[in-house]
Amino acid sequence: NAGVTQTPKFRVLKTGQSMTLLCAQDMNHEYMYWYRQDPGMGLRLIHYSVGEGTTAKGEVPDGYNVSRLKKQNFLLGLESAAPSQTSVYFCASSYRGNLAKNIQYFGAGTRLSVL
Amino acid sequence: QKEVEQDPGPLSVPEGAIVSLNCTYSNSAFQYFMWYRQYSRKGPELLMYTYSSGNKEDGRFTAQVDKSSKYISLFIRDSQPSDSATYLCAMMVANSGGSNYKLTFGKGTLLTVNP
């Protein structure tokens, strides 16, 4: 049982380049999330999805797009990377339903540097 | 005022010490309270989860919630070097539909337990 898997683990981009971060979960969770974590800022929600084919904006959505074509996958796209998007990106997933079970499980993160 | 406030530390203690980590919050609608532990270069993992005011104990860890004061704590007894990590508090509101998805995180406290 792999849980939440993020690819790639590391990436260096030049300003203006595009890339897609992939998140895959094997827990049959309905909810999926993308966060970024920056020193002194904590975890901030970028986008989330409450089910296949749905997406919604979080706290810091600008400059990012997402897609949830399959229940197990949640993609985060950067169309034109900027140095301000240098961060560690975490994907998480959670079960929908009983509130006591709505615990978010995190992947290991993707470290992105934009030069 | 931010919804969740957490002292970022860093906090350095000797092995065997009792550690107290704290968060305050302003949103009285928060109903679920969690502590996540994040080792260096890893994703956060759930450590404790509480719903009501009072204490919840799990081994060397005790989570305490005081809703009247909007204050939560995590106590670690007999701290070990393996407890060295960043500890993030997180809180959740149940939306009107009964399902839930949004966690609000504190910025995290970096703890080092010295052998």
Interface residues (C-beta under 8 A of the other chain):
Chain A: V4 Y31 Y33 G40 M41 G42 L43 L45 Y48 V50 F90 A92 S94 R96 G97 L99 A100 N102 I103 Q104 Y105 F106 G107 A108 G109
Chain B: Q6 P8 Q31 Y32 M34 R41 K42 G43 P44 E45 L46 Y49 Y51 L88 M92 A94 G98 S99 N100 Y101 K102 L103 F105 G106 K107 G108
